[in-house]
């Protein structure tokens, strides 16, 4: 089932999400719905707060990105390992971030039609449970690390716009207010905080 994606300005996007346990109701169904929702919106990651659930869960599938020019590992070493990179992260903890900070123009399904350069460190170590409640501790770098960092921010109540300079934030303010009102051109279902009706 395709779920509406919560837009910028919704309080849930600024809230630190809660951990869950194996008894979380209909978790398999929720994960399936999240993948369906993400694919419908042409995203490469989706966090539970973006579908109005304040829990520490996010999904990624970088396969579409691996097919893009910028995600080509033959021409860009940062794209290594993106093909078939599809995962579920439950109760994740980024244990460490290392390496040089590098810029990349990020976007977000909750903030449609805006892309801005965000600096992130190139390597991470993350611990998490997968959809079968198996524990993992893994290291990622390049675009894979960035996708995880972006989604991890969501369960911490952080948006990519929070990483921007005060000047850049001021320049985007009107666009962001318009998004919260539903005054944006978007091809997938969204739920806008300043609007009662759903699209």
C-alpha positions, 0 to 999 in steps of 0.5 A: 500500500502506498502511504502519503509522505509527510511534508516539511513543517510537520512536527514529527520530522523534527522529533527523535524517533523511538526504538521498537522491539520484535513485537512491533505490530505488523512490522513486515507489512509496514516495511513492505508498504515503505518500499512500495511508497519509496519506489512510487516516489522514485526515492532511494531511501525512506525513514518511518517519520516520513510516513508519520511513524516516529520509530527508528526504522529506515529503508534504502535501495540505491539500485536506481542511483547505481544506474544513474551517471553519478552513481556509476562506479566505473567513473566514480569510486564513491559509487562502489557497492551501490548495485543491489544495495537494498536494506532495512535498518531497525534501531540503527546507531551510527557508531562513528563517522570518519574521513574527509567531508565531501559535498553532494546535492541532496534532496528529500521526499519530504522536501520536494523540488529542492536540492542543496549541497550538504557536507558529510564525512565519507565513512561510517560504522553503523550497528542495526537490526535487519527485518529478521532481527539479526544484528549487524555492525557494518562499515560503509563509504561514499554514496552508500554512507551518505544515503544512510547518513541522510536517512539516519538523520530522519530518525534523529529528527534532523533534515538535510536543510538543517545542515545548510548555512543560515544564509542558504536557509533564509534564501529557501524559507519561502519555498519551504513555507510553500511546501508546508502549505502544499503549494508544490508540484509533486507526483506522489501522495503527500500529507501537508502540515498546513493543509487539512486535506490529503492529496 
